[in-house]
Amino acid sequence: MKKFVLILFLTLCFCTWPGLSSRTGAKIYVDIDSPAFKMIPIAISDFYNASPASSAATVSDGVKNDLALTGLFNVLNRKSFLDNSISAASADARTIRFSDWTAIGADYLLKGNVTQNGQEMIADSYLFDVARGEIIFNKRYRAPADKTKAVSRAIASDIMLALINDAGDFNTKIAFVSKKGLRSDIYSVNYDGSEIRKVTHHSSLFIAPRWSPDGNWLAFTSFKRGRPEIYLLNLKSGMEKKVAAFDGLNLCGSFSPDGRKLLLTLSKDGNEEVYALNIASLQLQRLTTNYAIDVSPSWSPDGRKIVFVSNRSGSPQIYTMDANGGNVKRITYKGSYNSSPSWSMRGDRIVYEGLTGNRYQIFSIDEEGNNPVQLTFDNANNESPSWSPSGRQIAYVSRKNSQSQIMIINANGSSPRLLYEQNNPLTMPSWSGRLK
């Protein structure tokens, strides 16, 4: 039997209730990687107000919204429920008419209660397997009374853990560049599209924002002094540190998985080559030595390999190499222009943009160069893909005429959703890790 783990939101004072036993039934994880996968049908009943001041409906609505964002769940419409009663939930499966839920196509059922005690909220949630007629988990959450969104997110994460063994991408952000005329700055937005925040105030040309693994730093290339230079920005203190300002081009790549190194593209030695910068010592290690242009480097999740773009074959194509620069291998052969690679945190796929039919579309491929798959097919230019920390979703920019959109799709190209849009150009989204 697999043990389902409760995500602890320590900064919000979440904890399980002392002495509460979390009852779980036998469960086989849903195989969402199967080609035959269909969205998981789940019914979420309105949570019961166990005290007059509680915000039960807000909690259950938040769970619905969060699960819908994943593109993995078919959250059933409440109007289809045969059982519309809102009563105190119980872990006793014998109190539920499961036939009423199988009749509307539900595989899983969530019920819950919310009590408010002064400035504290207590939420109980109960997840049932409808087909088996048994409980999967019952859990209790405690938080400040105004943290209903965080409670909903904790419940949604536990549902994800119970059903697909992954907590999801809820507590993440996407950084991107927003341009207005000749000026631009870096902004960030939450996974659900909320809290648009201006991160920098350079009002200059920006290229390639990249998150550190712990989410405390952003690396980027800025032209604020009239030439391309690479900076590190501490997101907590606001302190900026210039780490590369060589003659020629200084372009930012990704952080290493341990956060100790930063990949760069520099032209200080003649043409564009890939380097690794030790952040503590600022020592450089040159990784490529070729007459061609080598750019856009990104580490594999285990830190053993690097994916990058080179035109050494005559056109921009995707290559991989060992972390020390050895064993260079071309992995894309279809298409005349492939760029902006990003390696999935699951390690199984590399996503990139490729030119096809005079437009850029999003593709993915495995690290050996096998099984290329086109993920977008519309009449927009779709560029700069970035993986979520779960490796199950991809953010990218979609440009059509003067409109720019940041979109999110599942790893197989399904369930596209709009995250943010504006009439000015948006470029280079970068997905953070799971933030604390």
LUMLUMRO-604301 format. One record per residue: x negated, y negated, z negated of N, C-alpha, C in turn; residue in one letter. Coordinates in steps of 0.02 Angstrom, whole numbers, plus 50000, padded with zeros to 5 digits. Layout:
residues N
XYZXYZXYZA;...
//
This chain:
residues 436
499585005950000500005000050000499564993850000M;499724989150041499324983050044499584978049995K;499124974549964499304969649914499364962749946K;499924959549936500034953049967499784947649919F;499374943149946499024938449905499384931749904V;499464928949846499784922349839499264917049852L;499414912449898498984906749910499064901849852I;498514900149820498544895649763498384888549785L;498854884049777498744877049792498504873749727F;497864874449713497604872449648497654864949638L;497554861149692497574853949684498264851349668T;498774855449680499454853449665499724856949604L;499264860149567499444863449504499914869349515C;499854872749571500264878749582499984884549542F;500424888549517500204894849487500804899449483C;500674905849478501224910449466501434909849393T;502064911149381502334910549313502004915649268W;501774913549207501444918349163501874924449150P;501574930249160501924936449146502374938849202G;502424935049257502864937049311502534942649351L;502894948049363502634953349406502884952149476S;502424952449525502604951349595502744958149626S;503374959649635503574966249660503514966449735R;503214971649761503134972349833503344979249854T;503634979649914503804985949943503304987849996G;503304994150017502844996250070502974992350133A;502444990050167502534985850225501994987250276K;502184987850338501704988350392501704981550427I;501114978650436501084972050466501344972150537Y;501704966750555501954965950623501364964850670V;501334968550724500784967950772500944962250821D;500724956250803500874950550846500404950050905I;499894954350908499424954350965499644959151020D;500174962951007500414967551058500714963751117S;500594966051179500904962851237501664962951234P;501944967651195502664968251190502944964051132A;502524960051099502754956251041503294951251060F;503814951051019504324945851024504364942350957K;504564936050958504574932150896504974935750842M;504734935250781505014938950724505664935650702I;506224939250706506864936250685506934936250609P;507004930350580507064929750508507654925250491I;508044927250442508594923250416508364920050350A;508454913550344508274909950284508894906750255I;509124909550200509714906850166509534900350131S;510024895850126509924889850086509774891850014D;509254889049986509074890749917509604888049869F;509684891649814510194890049764509934884649716Y;510344879449704510174874349655510314877049585N;509784879049551509874881749484509934876249431A;509804870049451509924864249407510154858449450S;510564853849422510864848549463510364844149500P;509784843149471509304838449501508834841749551A;508874848249560508384851749603508504850349677S;507984851249716508014849949788507954856449826S;508414861149812508364867849840508414867749916A;508894863949944508984863850016508364861150051A;508034856250021507424853550050506874858750054T;506814862950003506304868150002506444873250057V;507064875750061507214880850112507164878050183S;507384871750192507314868650258506574867850277D;506154866350227505444865750240505134872350262G;505344877850232505104884450253505304885850325V;505924884250342506164885250411505724881250460K;505614874950445505224870750490504504873250497N;504204875250442503504877550445503444884050486D;503884888750475503854894950513503984893750587L;504424889150603504564887550673503944884750708A;503524881050672502924878050701502424883250725L;502434889150696501944894250712502044897350781T;502644896750808502794900050872502854907550866G;502874910150804502904917350793503584919650767L;503984914950742504614916750709505214913950746F;505724918050753506374915850776506804914750714N;506824908550691507214906850631507944906450651V;508354911150627509044911750649509474905850624L;509934903750666510374898250650510854900250594N;510914895950545511334897450487512064898650508R;512274895550563512964896350586513114903550606K;512594907450619512714914450638512774919050578S;512644916650518512644920850459513344923350443F;513414929750432514044932650410514134931450335L;513584931050300513594929550229513344922450220D;513804917550211513614910650205513604908250132N;513664912850086513694910950016513014908449992S;513024903549947512414901049916512474902549842I;512134907749822512174909849752511474911449727S;511414912149662510754913549633510484920049663A;509864919549687509554925349719509304930249667A;509224936449687508994941749643508524946249680S;508054949249643507594954049673507924960849683A;508534961549660508874967949665509194968549734D;508894972849776509134973649845509844976449847A;510074979549792510744982549791511294977249793R;511114971049779511614965649779511724962649848T;511354964849898511384961949965511704966850014I;512164964350055512454968350109511994967650170R;511514972150176511024971550230511344972450299F;511914975850301512254976850366512474970150395S;512624965150352512814958550376512224955050410D;511624956850390511034953550419510764957250480W;510814963850480510624967550540511104965950597T;511724964550581512224963050633512054956650671A;511714951950641511534945750675510824945950703I;510494951750697509834952650727509244950850683G;509364950050618508804948250573508394954450556A;507734953750559507284958950533507104957550460D;507094951150442506894949250374507374943850348Y;507424943650282507874939050249507514935650191L;507564928950187507264925350131507824922050091L;507814923150026508264919849980507854916549925K;508174911849888507794908549836508214904249791G;507914902149735508214897649687507704892149671N;507954886249655507514880749634507804877549571V;507374876749521507554873449458507094867549447T;507374861949426506964856149409507014854949334Q;506424854849302506384853849230505974847649218N;506314841849213505954835549206505574834049270G;504914833349264504504831849322504204838049354Q;504434843849334504174850149362504704853749401E;504504856849456504934860949497504724868149491M;505204872549485505074879749485505484882849541I;505154886249587505494889449643505364896949642A;505894900849648505844908149655506034909949726D;505624914049758505784916249826505784923849830S;506214926549873506314933749880506334935349954Y;505854939249978505834941250048506024948550053L;506514950050097506774956850104506654959350175F;506524965850180506514969450243507224971950255D;507564969050305508264970450315508374977650338V;507954980050385508054986750411507964992050357A;507494991050312507364996050260507794994850198R;508084988850194508494987350136508094987050071G;507494984150075507074983850015506704977250012E;506464975549953506114969249943505384969949964I;505114964649994504404964350012504024960649957I;504284954949936503984951549878504504947149844F;504404945949780504724940449745504184936649707N;504174930049716503644925949688503934919449659K;503584916849611503774910549579503234905349590R;503444899149604502994893649618503164887849571Y;502654884649544502744878849501502344873049530R;502644867049530502304861249557502654854949531A;502344849149538502694842849523503334842349564P;503844839249536504504839149568504514835749636A;504034831349649504024827849713503614831449767D;503394837549753502974841349799503364846849834K;503974845249856504394850349888504074852849953T;503754848449990503444850450054502894855550042K;502494854449989501944859049975502214865749951A;502764865749913503074872049891503334875949951V;503674872449997503904875750058503334878850097S;502784875150100502204877550137501894883650104R;501884883750037501614889550002502034895750015A;502704894850016503144900550030503044902950101I;503014898250149502914900150219502254903850227A;501724901650193501074905050197501124912150170S;501494913050115501554919750086501964924350132D;502454921550167502824925550216502354927750272I;501934923150296501454924850348500974930350324M;500724929550263500264934650236500604941350231L;501234941350209501584947650200501734951150265A;501884947350318502104950350380501554951150433L;501074946550435500554947150487499854946850458I;499794946750390499144946750357498724940650375N;499044934850381498694928650397499094922950366D;498754918350331499104912950297499324907250343A;499124907550406499334902350453498884896350453G;499074891350492498674885350502498984879150469D;499414880150420499814874650393499384868950366F;498904870550324498514865350290497904863350331N;498024860950392497484859050437497654852350470T;497154849450503497234843250540496904843850608K;497114839750654496804839250720496534832150727I;495894831450741495594825050756495594824050832A;495644817850854495644816450926495424809150937F;495254807651000495064800851019495654797551053V;495814791451030496344787451060496024781351092S;496154780451157495844774951194496354769351207K;496134763251202496524757351220496074752851260K;496154753051326495704749351369495014752351367G;494514748051353493814750451350493624752451279L;494084752051232493924753551163494294759851140R;494004763151092494324769151066494114770250994S;494484774450959494314776550892494574783550881D;494344786650827494554793450810495134793050761I;495634797150774496224797750731496294805050710Y;496704806150658496864813050640497614813550629S;497874819650636498594820950627498664827750594V;499154828450550499284834850518499554839950568N;499514846150549499744851750590500474851050611Y;500874847850569501594847050584501734840450620D;501224836650638501324830350674501404824350629G;501354825250564501444819750517500774816350500S;500824810550470500244806950443499704805650495E;499874801650546499374799350593498914794450556I;498264795750557497794791650519497214789650562R;497034783150559496444780750595495834782350553K;495364786050581494784788550543494194783850551V;494074781150610493504776650622493764769750641T;493314764850637493484757950654492914754950695H;492674758750743492114756450785492354752150844H;492964753650869493224750350929492714750550986S;492454756550998491964757551051492124764051086S;491704766151131491804772551165491604778251118L;492044783251111491914789151069491924795451112F;491524800251092491514806751125491464812251073I;491854817451081491774823851047491764823650971A;492324821950939492344822950866492334830350848P;491964832050796491904839050775491934839450698R;492344844050672492414844950600491864849350572W;491644847750512491234852450474491674858050448S;491394863950434491814869550412492214868150349P;491944863950303492294862550241492794856750248D;492814853550306493284848150318493084841550287G;492484841050259492274834850226491924829950273N;491704832350331491314828050377491594828550448W;491524823150484491634823050556490974820950590L;490774824550641490214822550683490504819950749A;490174815050779490424812350842489884808150875F;489974806850939489554802150976489924795450982T;489574790050963489864783450967489404778751006S;489714774051043489344768851079489394762151043F;489494762250977489624755950942489024751150946K;488424753750957487824749550965487624748951038R;488094750651084487974749751155487654755651190G;487484760951152487174766851182487424772951143R;487414778851174487694784751140487244787051083P;487534787251022487174789550963487634794150923E;487344798950887487734803850851487744802150776I;488364802350748488464800450679488814806250641Y;488704806250576489084810350530489484805650485L;490134806850479490574802750437490824807050379L;490684804750317490964808050258491684805750250N;492164810250257492864808350257493124806550187L;492754808350136492964806550068492704799750047K;492074798350062491774792050041491794786650095S;491874788750159491854783950214491144782350237G;490654785350206489954784050223489784787150292M;489444783150333489204785650398488444786450398E;488214791550432487504792850437487324794350509K;486864790450537486634791650606486114797150605K;486224802350647485784808150645485414809350710V;485614805950764485254806750828485344800450870A;484794797250887484814791150928484204791050974A;484094796551009483524797151054483644793251118F;483114792051155483194788951221483614793551265D;484054790551303484484794551348485134796451315G;485384802251333486044804551312486004808351246L;486464806751200486524810351136487254812451130N;487404818751141488094821251139488174826251082L;488744825751048488874829950990489174836651010C;488924842050980489234848650987489534850750921G;489614857150910489964859550850489484860950793S;489764861050732489404863250672489304870750674F;488764873050643488684880250632489194882550580S;489364888950578489864891350530489684889950457P;489034889550441488844888050372488774880550359D;488894876450411488884869250403488194866150399G;487654870050408486984867550398486664864750462R;486944866650520486664864350583487204861350627K;486984857150673487434854050721487134854750790L;487534857350836487304857950905487354851150940L;486854849650981486814843351017486644844651090L;486824839851132486554839551199486154833051204T;485514833651219485054827951223484704827951290L;484564821951315484194821251378483514818051366S;483274817951305482664814451287482044817351322K;482084823651342481504826851374481584827451450D;482044823751478482104823651551482804824951576G;483084830751561483774832051581484164834751521N;484814835651529485244837551473485114844751452E;484904845551389484764852151361485124852851294E;485214859051272485554860551209485034861251153V;485164858051097484734858251038485164859950977Y;484824862450925485144863350860484794858750811A;485194854750775484924850050726485034852650656L;484494853350616484564854850545484784848450511N;485384848450483485674842250457485284839550397I;485034843850354484674841650295483994838550312A;483624841850357482944839550372482914835250435S;483444835350476483474831950541482964834750591L;482734840950578482284844250626482684847250683Q;482394846750743482724849250804482414855850826L;482844860150854482624866250887482914866250957Q;482494866251008482744866351076482944873451095R;483544874151124483814880751138483834882451212L;483894877551256483894878851328483314875251361T;483054878351413482514875351453482664877051525T;482984872351559483204873651627483254867051665N;483144867451730483184861351771483904858751775Y;484394862851758485094861051765485334857051705A;485954854951707486274851351652486614856451607I;486444856451543486744860951493487094856751440D;487754857651432488154853351388488684857451351V;489064854051307489654856751273489524863151234S;489014863351192488874869551154489344870451095P;489504876751080489944878451024489744885250997S;489714885850931489504892050899490054897250898W;489844903550898490314909050884490454909050809S;491014912050787491184911750716490684915150670P;490294919950696489794923150654489104919750658D;489054914450699488434910750704487894914150745G;488034919750776487524923450812487454921350885R;487974918350912487964916450982488214909350992K;488074906651050488284899951069488574900251139I;489134896951149489424896251215489294889051238V;489154888251303489004881551328489164881251403F;489114875251431489244874151502488594872351537V;488484875351596487894873751636488084873751709S;487744869551747487844869551820487254872951855N;486894877151820486304880451849486484885051907R;487124886951913487344891151969487594886852027S;487594880252020487824875752072488454872052055G;488844874652007489454871351983489514872651908S;489884868451872489954869651800490304876251785P;489964880451746490234886951727490074888151653Q;490424893251625490344894751554489814900151545I;489364898951497488814903651482488814905051407Y;488534910651388488384912051318487644913351310T;487394912551249486704914251233486664915851159M;486114919151140485994920351069485864913751034D;485924913650968485854907450930485154904550936A;484654908550955483974906050965483824903951036N;484344904251079484254902251149484114907951197G;484034913951173483894919651216484514922951244G;484414927551290484944931751317485514927651347N;485344922951392485844918751424486244922951474V;486914922051471487354926051514487924921651540K;488024921751605488594918251635489214922651626R;489784919551604490384923551593490974921351636I;490954915551669491504913651714491244913551786T;491634916551830491464916751901492044914351945Y;492644914251917493224911951954493314904551942K;493384900651995493474893451989492824889751999G;492874883652027492274879752044492084874851989S;492504874051937492344869251884492654871651820Y;492254874351775492484876851710492074873451655N;492414870851604492054867051553492434867151487S;492164863651437492464862651370492634869251335S;492144873751327492294880151294492364879451218P;492784883651190492874883951117492964891251098S;492594893451047492594900551028493094901750972W;493534906550982494044908150932493724910250866S;494024908150810493774910250745493854917750733M;494264920950773494324928250769493764931750808R;493404927850849492824930550884492974934250948G;493624934850965493794939251022493884935551088D;493994928851086494134925351148493774918551148R;493624916151208493364909451220493874905851264I;494074899951242494554896051281494184890351316V;494414888251375494074883051413494564879951462Y;494364874351492494754871251545494444872951612E;494874874151661494624875851728495034872251781G;494704870351835495034866851889495354871951936L;496004871151946496374875451992496934871552024T;496974871752090497494868052125497464860552112G;496864857852108496744850752097496964848252029N;497094852751982497254850851914496874855351866R;496754852651807496434856651755496964860451715Y;496824866851703497264871051663496834874551610Q;497184877251560496844880651505496804888151519I;496214890951508496084898051518495754900851455F;495784907451449495374910851398495054917051428S;494504919251397494124924851423493754928051363I;493574934451369493194937251313492444935651322D;492044936951271491344934751271490924938451323E;491164944051348490804947651400490984945251470E;491464940651474491684938251539492234942351570G;492564946451530493104950651555493794947751535N;494294950051570494994948551554495144941051551N;494974937151604495164930151603495924929451609P;496204924751573496934923651572497064916251577V;497504914351624497724907351628498294906351579Q;498254901051538498734899951485499224894351499L;499044889351540499504883951558499584883751634T;500184881551655500354881951726500734875751751F;500784870451711501204864851731500824860151777D;501144854551796500844849951844500484844151810N;500274845151749499864840351713499134842551714A;498684838051695497994839951683497924841951610N;497754848251597497704850951530496974852251514N;496724848951461496004848551451495824849251377E;495174850451366494854850251300495204854751249S;495244861251260495574865651212495164866651149P;495514867551093495194868651028495594873750988S;495254878850961495594884250925495804881950855W;496354884650831496534883950761496104888650719S;496064887450652495654891950611495904899150609P;496544900250621496794907150622496614910650687S;496414906850738496284909750804496914911850840G;497494909450817498134911350847498464905750886R;498184899650881498474893950917497914889650946Q;498094885750996497614881551032497904874551040I;497524869451023497714862551036497344860251099A;497674856051138497354853251198497704846751218Y;497394842951262497684836851288498014838251355V;498624835851363498984836351426499094829351453S;498834827851512498874821151541499274821351606R;499774816851611500174816251671500344808951681K;500114806151737500174799051750499854795151692N;500204790551661499914786551607500034789651539S;500394795151536500574798051471500074803451451Q;499884803351388499444808451360499804811751301S;499744818351297500054822151243499544827051214Q;499564827851149499204833351117499704838951107I;499564844651138500004850351137499694856051097M;500124860451072499904866651039500254872451071I;499884877751087500174883851114499894889751074I;500244895351078499984901551050499404904051093N;499014908551065498414910951099498574914351166A;499184916751175499374919951238499724914951286N;499744908551267500044903451309500784902151296G;501074905751249501794905051235501934899551185S;502564897751179502824893151128502454886451126S;502424882851182502104876251181502514871451139P;502174867051101502524861851064502114855451065R;502464849851065502144843351066501944841450995L;501314839550986501074837250921501074829650917L;500824826350969500774819050968500714816551040Y;500994810551053500934807751120500894800151117E;500594797351169500584790051177500454788451250Q;500564782251270500454780251339499724778951354N;499324777351303498604776551313498274783451314N;497684783951344497354790551349497174793551281P;497294799951274497074804051218496564809051244L;496034810251206495514814851229495244818951172T;494974824651189494534828651147494814830351078M;495374833851073495604836051008495134841150977P;495074840950911494654845550874495024847850812S;495114854350804495514857150750495064858450689W;495294856050631494914857150570494984864350546S;494564866250498494684872450462495254871550413G;495404876650373495924876050322495664871550266R;496024866150253495804861150206496054862750136L;495654860750086495844861850017496164855649987K;
//
